Amino acid sequence: MALHGQAKTARELHEAGIAAFRNNDGSAAREALQKSLELEPDRPAALYNLGLVEFHAGNEGLGIGLWRKALTVSPDFRPARDALTWSAAKIPRSINRDPGFWHAFRKAVVARIGMIDVLALALLFTFLSGFLLLRHFGRRRRARLDERPLPSFPAAAALFVALLSLSLSLTAIKAYDLTVVRGTVLADRTPARTTPDPQATPLFDLFEGAEVIVRQSRGDWRQISVPGGLTGWVPSSALFLSSSRRAER
């Protein structure tokens, strides 16, 4: 399937990639979907379908990383979430540690909601709590002027103020989470070392499909950490930056 020299839109390239994948032409499907993503890097469907192509080609780690990237772009993109759930049994546990409350909370809540959604919630609760509080204080003022009993405690307003506080906290947490660079391990087994040196002492092993936090880069190496607090250095080529908006390997 020839793609070079043809003027195609991201949508046309995406559809061409899907057609090639259905025809069991993985190479043409990969080429078309990669070109589609060059034109529209934030297209979750293209990231998802390229992940399918890579996963079925035996590049399970890259496929999983692409699905995670699709969810970074669109947290409610169900096909990518279902694909990750399906592939979970194929991800060996590289480190047998309790991930802790933060990682569990992020996976269950923060990663499943978009920034626009939490901002919309905060705006909604701001409007509702402000309206109810203004109405309550207006009633109090009229009651005092008319020498009538004051209105009861505004329970509904207090509830929405509490929800507003929660939504603002969630907005801050989501904003922080978006700044964290995450990567997906590509190799079957990658040792994390004490320093960015192939001869350095290995600390622990990471396995294909595992998700890590990228702390810093130094040359061709990246310092990563995993749930539980362990930190080490791995080659940059061993990771796919699944939280990055650009298709980077």
C-alpha positions in Angstrom: 0.0 0.0 0.0 1.8 3.1 -1.2 1.5 6.2 0.9 4.5 8.3 -0.1 3.7 11.2 -2.5 0.0 11.1 -1.7 -1.7 14.1 -0.2 -3.7 12.7 2.6 -5.4 14.1 5.7 -4.9 12.7 9.2 -8.4 11.2 9.0 -7.7 9.5 5.6 -4.4 8.2 6.8 -6.1 6.8 9.9 -8.7 5.0 7.9 -6.0 3.7 5.5 -4.1 2.3 8.5 -7.2 0.6 9.8 -7.9 -0.9 6.4 -4.3 -2.2 6.1 -4.5 -3.7 9.6 -7.7 -5.6 8.7 -5.9 -6.9 5.6 -3.1 -8.2 7.9 -0.6 -5.7 6.4 1.0 -4.5 9.6 3.8 -2.6 8.0 1.4 -0.5 5.9 -0.9 0.0 8.9 2.0 1.2 11.0 3.2 3.6 8.3 -0.3 5.1 7.7 -1.1 5.5 11.5 2.3 7.1 12.2 1.8 9.6 9.4 -1.7 10.3 10.8 -0.2 11.0 14.2 2.5 13.3 12.7 -0.4 15.5 11.4 -2.6 15.1 14.6 -0.5 14.0 17.5 -3.4 14.2 19.9 -5.8 11.9 18.1 -6.6 9.1 20.6 -8.2 6.8 18.1 -5.0 6.8 16.0 -2.9 6.2 19.1 -5.2 3.3 20.1 -5.1 1.7 16.7 -1.3 2.0 16.4 -1.1 0.4 19.8 -3.2 -2.5 18.4 -0.8 -2.8 15.4 2.3 -2.8 17.7 0.8 -5.2 20.2 -0.2 -7.8 17.6 3.3 -7.4 16.0 4.8 -8.6 19.3 5.8 -5.1 20.6 3.5 -5.4 23.6 5.3 -2.7 25.6 5.0 -0.2 22.9 1.3 -1.1 22.3 0.6 -0.6 26.0 2.5 2.7 26.0 0.4 4.0 23.1 -2.8 3.1 24.9 -1.6 5.0 27.9 -0.8 8.0 25.7 -4.3 7.8 24.3 -5.7 8.0 27.8 -3.4 10.9 28.6 -4.9 12.8 25.7 -8.5 11.6 26.4 -9.0 10.0 29.9 -12.5 8.8 28.9 -11.5 7.0 25.7 -13.0 3.7 26.5 -11.3 1.5 23.8 -7.8 2.3 25.2 -8.9 1.7 28.8 -10.5 -1.7 27.8 -7.3 -2.6 25.9 -5.2 -1.9 29.0 -7.5 -4.0 31.2 -7.3 -6.8 28.7 -3.5 -6.6 28.6 -3.0 -6.3 32.3 -2.4 -10.1 32.7 0.5 -9.8 30.3 2.4 -7.3 32.4 4.6 -9.1 34.9 5.1 -7.5 38.3 8.6 -6.2 38.3 8.5 -5.2 41.9 6.3 -6.7 44.6 5.5 -3.6 46.6 2.3 -2.0 47.7 1.8 1.0 45.4 0.4 3.1 48.2 -2.6 5.4 48.5 -1.5 8.1 46.0 -0.9 5.6 43.2 -4.2 3.8 43.8 -6.1 7.1 44.0 -4.5 8.3 40.8 -5.4 5.2 38.9 -8.9 5.1 40.2 -9.8 8.8 40.0 -7.2 11.3 38.7 -6.3 9.4 35.6 -9.9 8.8 34.7 -11.0 12.4 34.6 -9.9 15.2 32.2 -8.7 18.7 33.2 -11.7 20.2 31.4 -14.0 18.0 33.4 -12.6 19.0 36.8 -12.6 22.7 35.8 -16.2 22.4 34.7 -17.1 20.9 38.1 -15.3 23.6 39.9 -17.2 26.3 37.9 -20.5 24.6 38.5 -20.0 24.3 42.3 -18.8 27.9 42.4 -22.0 29.1 40.7 -24.3 26.9 42.9 -22.6 27.7 46.2 -22.4 31.5 45.4 -26.0 31.6 44.3 -27.3 29.8 47.4 -25.1 31.9 49.8 -26.2 35.1 48.2 -29.8 34.0 48.5 -29.3 33.0 52.1 -27.7 36.4 53.1 -30.5 38.2 51.2 -33.1 36.3 53.2 -31.2 37.1 56.5 -31.2 40.8 55.6 -34.9 40.9 54.8 -35.7 39.0 57.9 -33.8 41.5 60.1 -35.4 44.5 58.3 -38.9 42.9 58.8 -38.0 41.8 62.4 -38.8 38.2 61.5 -37.0 35.0 62.6 -33.7 34.4 60.7 -33.6 31.7 58.1 -32.2 28.3 59.1 -28.6 27.2 58.4 -28.0 26.9 54.6 -27.2 23.2 54.5 -27.4 23.1 50.7 -25.0 26.0 50.3 -22.6 24.4 52.8 -22.7 21.2 50.8 -21.8 22.9 47.6 -19.0 24.9 49.3 -17.6 21.6 50.5 -17.9 20.1 46.9 -16.3 23.2 45.6 -13.3 22.7 47.9 -13.0 19.1 46.8 -13.2 20.0 43.1 -10.5 22.7 43.5 -8.3 20.2 45.3 -8.9 17.7 42.5 -8.1 20.4 39.9 -4.8 21.1 41.7 -3.9 17.4 41.8 -4.8 16.9 38.2 -2.7 19.9 37.2 0.3 18.5 39.1 -0.3 15.0 37.6 -0.1 16.4 34.1 3.4 17.7 34.8 4.7 14.3 35.7 6.5 12.5 32.9 5.6 8.8 32.7 7.2 6.1 30.6 6.4 2.6 29.6 9.1 -0.1 29.5 9.7 -1.6 26.1 12.2 -4.3 26.6 11.4 -7.8 28.0 13.6 -7.1 31.0 15.5 -3.9 31.8 17.7 -3.6 34.9 17.5 -0.2 36.7 21.1 0.7 37.7 22.6 2.9 40.4 24.1 5.4 37.9 23.7 6.1 34.1 26.3 3.6 33.1 25.8 0.2 31.5 28.5 -1.2 33.9 26.8 0.2 37.1 25.3 -2.1 39.7 21.7 -3.2 38.8 19.2 -2.4 41.6 16.0 -4.1 40.3 14.4 -5.3 37.1 11.7 -3.7 35.1 9.6 -5.8 32.7 7.8 -4.9 29.4 4.7 -2.8 29.8 5.6 -1.6 33.3 4.8 2.1 33.9 7.5 4.3 35.6 7.9 8.0 36.5 10.7 9.7 34.6 12.6 12.0 37.0 15.4 13.4 34.8 17.5 12.7 31.7 21.2 12.5 31.4 22.6 11.8 27.9 21.1 8.6 26.7 19.8 7.6 30.1 16.7 8.4 32.2 16.3 8.3 35.9 13.1 6.6 36.8 11.1 5.7 39.9 8.4 3.1 40.6 5.6 2.8 43.1 7.2 2.2 46.5 9.9 4.7 46.1 12.7 2.7 44.3 14.7 4.8 41.8 17.3 3.8 39.2 18.7 4.6 35.7 17.7 3.0 32.5 18.6 3.6 28.8 16.3 6.1 27.1 15.8 3.5 24.3 14.2 1.2 26.9 11.2 3.6 27.5 8.3 5.0 25.5 7.2 8.3 27.0 3.5 7.5 27.4 2.5 10.7 29.1 4.1 12.9 26.4 1.9 14.6 23.9 4.4 13.8 21.1 4.9 10.4 19.7 8.3 9.8 21.2 10.2 6.6 21.7 
